[in-house]
Structure formats: structure tokens, C-alpha cells
């Protein structure tokens, strides 16, 4: 017998039993207790470091970081809404007047759309700028609740894993 699966509503944090209908909602994400514990632990460490920042210049840096985070959150919401509106629009057919070789099929158009979203994602850009394996491992732990030993993997492999996880997260609501 399969164990009960649960979904967490992003805005409220409420738990709901998993159903196919609820799982398609953008504000519902699966919750794994182990991963949730690791993410909470990582978030508490980040908060503890932020609370230590008492110097005015550190407070200013924190203010700038939260302003940047707010901008990222808005951009994320905008891109998610754009994706949703894209799926609500009927597909546009390519006129038959174009030569067959120039027409793009639905798969190619979907891949282009996904590639653009991934390229614009601020987390992906942030990962590309990270210079240390420890930074990437901390990101994976915080965002996905997975422990990765940065010393046992080269930085590019670690970066690829983080980008793959982030890409999966971007498109997890799509079936």
C-alpha cells in the first residue's frame, strides 16, 4: 500500500491530501518531511547569520538583499503568470504558405519557450555566478533539502545538478 502523499499550499502553508486535481494547481507543492526539515534547518542558519548583522553597513546590505529578493519574487510571479496565460491561449497554427523546412513544430516552440524561461530565471543566473562549490551546495540544501558534499564533486557537476533541480522546479507544475 502506497503511503499517504501530501501537498503544501505555498501561500498559507496548509497541508492537503494529494489528489490529481490539487496537484495541478500552481500554489500546491508536494511536501517531503525529510526535505522540509533540511530546508528549515538551512533557512534557520541563514536567519541566524542575518540576525548577527548589527553593523549599519551590514544592515544596509541586508536591506539591499531583501529589496533584490522582492524584485526576484515579483519577476518570478510575473513569469509564472505569463506561463499560465500562454497555456490558456489557443495554439497558433503556422501558415501553410511557409516552406515545410521553416515551420516549427509544437515541440520546438515549447522547447524555445522553456529555454527562454530558464535563461531569464534569476536563480539560474545566480548559480552561474557562484564561484565556490560550498555556495552551490548550500543553495541545493536550502532550496531542495538535499545534502551534497561539495568536496566530493567538481564545481561544474555540482552547478549542473543545481541547475537541473531548479529547471525541474520551474516546470514541475506542467504536465
C-alpha positions in Angstrom: 0.0 0.0 0.0 1.4 3.4 -1.0 1.9 5.8 1.9 -0.3 8.9 2.0 1.1 11.8 0.0 0.5 15.4 0.9 0.6 18.8 -0.8 1.5 22.1 0.9 -0.2 25.3 -0.2 2.6 27.9 -0.9 0.8 31.0 0.4 -0.8 29.6 3.6 1.4 26.6 4.4 -1.7 24.4 4.9 -1.5 20.7 4.2 -3.9 18.9 1.9 -4.1 15.2 1.0 -2.7 14.7 -2.5 -5.2 14.5 -5.3 -4.6 14.7 -9.0 -6.7 17.9 -9.2 -4.9 19.7 -6.4 -1.5 18.6 -7.7 -2.1 20.6 -10.9 -2.5 23.8 -9.0 0.4 26.2 -9.2 0.1 27.1 -5.5 0.4 23.5 -4.3 3.7 21.6 -4.0 4.4 18.1 -2.7 5.9 18.0 0.8 8.5 15.5 1.9 9.1 15.7 5.7 12.8 14.9 5.5 13.5 17.6 2.8 11.3 20.1 4.7 13.4 19.5 7.8 16.6 20.1 6.0 15.3 23.2 4.2 14.0 24.6 7.6 17.4 23.9 9.1 19.2 25.7 6.3 16.8 28.6 6.5 17.3 28.9 10.3 21.1 29.1 9.7 20.6 31.9 7.1 18.3 33.8 9.6 20.8 33.4 12.4 23.5 34.9 10.2 21.2 37.7 9.2 20.4 38.5 12.8 24.1 38.7 13.7 24.4 41.5 11.2 24.2 44.5 13.6 26.7 46.9 11.9 25.0 49.6 9.8 26.8 48.6 6.6 25.6 45.0 7.2 22.0 46.2 7.8 22.2 48.2 4.6 23.5 45.1 2.7 20.6 43.1 4.2 18.1 45.8 3.1 19.6 45.6 -0.4 19.4 41.9 -0.4 15.7 41.9 0.6 14.9 44.5 -2.0 16.6 42.3 -4.6 14.7 39.3 -3.2 11.4 41.2 -3.5 12.2 42.1 -7.1 13.0 38.4 -7.8 9.8 37.4 -6.2 7.8 39.8 -8.4 9.7 38.7 -11.5 9.0 35.0 -10.6 5.3 35.8 -10.2 5.2 37.6 -13.5 6.9 34.8 -15.4 4.6 32.2 -13.8 1.6 34.3 -14.7 2.9 34.6 -18.3 3.3 30.9 -18.5 -0.3 30.4 -17.3 -1.6 32.9 -19.8 0.4 31.2 -22.5 -1.3 27.9 -21.7 -4.7 29.5 -21.8 -4.2 30.9 -25.3 -5.1 28.6 -28.2 -2.1 27.4 -30.2 -1.4 29.4 -33.3 -1.0 27.4 -36.5 1.9 28.2 -38.8 0.5 29.2 -42.2 0.9 26.5 -44.9 2.4 29.1 -47.2 5.8 28.7 -45.5 8.1 26.0 -46.7 7.9 22.9 -44.6 11.5 23.1 -43.5 10.9 26.6 -42.0 7.9 25.6 -40.0 8.5 24.8 -36.3 6.5 22.1 -34.7 4.8 22.4 -31.3 7.7 20.6 -29.6 10.3 23.1 -31.0 8.2 26.0 -29.9 7.7 24.6 -26.5 11.5 23.9 -26.1 12.2 27.5 -27.2 9.7 28.8 -24.6 11.2 26.7 -21.9 14.8 27.7 -22.8 13.8 31.4 -22.6 12.3 30.9 -19.2 15.3 29.1 -17.9 17.7 31.7 -19.3 15.7 34.5 -17.6 15.4 32.7 -14.2 17.2 34.7 -11.6 18.2 31.6 -9.6 19.9 30.1 -12.7 21.8 33.4 -13.2 22.7 33.3 -9.5 24.0 29.8 -9.8 26.1 30.7 -12.9 27.8 33.5 -10.9 28.7 31.2 -7.9 32.4 30.6 -7.7 32.6 28.1 -4.8 31.2 24.6 -4.6 30.2 25.3 -1.0 27.9 28.1 -2.2 26.2 25.8 -4.7 25.9 23.0 -2.1 24.3 25.5 0.4 21.9 26.6 -2.3 20.9 23.0 -3.1 20.4 22.3 0.6 18.3 25.5 1.2 16.1 25.2 -1.9 15.7 21.5 -2.4 16.6 19.9 1.0 19.3 17.7 -0.4 22.7 17.3 1.2 25.6 17.4 -1.2 29.2 17.1 -0.3 30.8 19.9 -2.3 34.3 18.4 -1.8 33.4 15.1 -3.5 32.2 16.6 -6.7 33.8 19.1 -9.1 32.1 22.5 -9.2 30.7 22.2 -12.7 29.0 18.9 -11.9 27.6 20.5 -8.8 26.4 23.5 -10.8 24.7 21.3 -13.4 22.9 19.4 -10.6 21.7 22.6 -9.1 20.5 24.0 -12.5 18.8 20.7 -13.3 17.0 20.8 -9.9 16.0 24.4 -10.5 14.8 23.7 -14.0 12.7 20.8 -12.7 11.2 23.2 -10.1 10.4 25.8 -12.7 8.3 23.3 -14.8 7.0 21.0 -12.0 3.5 22.4 -12.4 3.4 21.5 -16.1 2.3 18.0 -17.0 
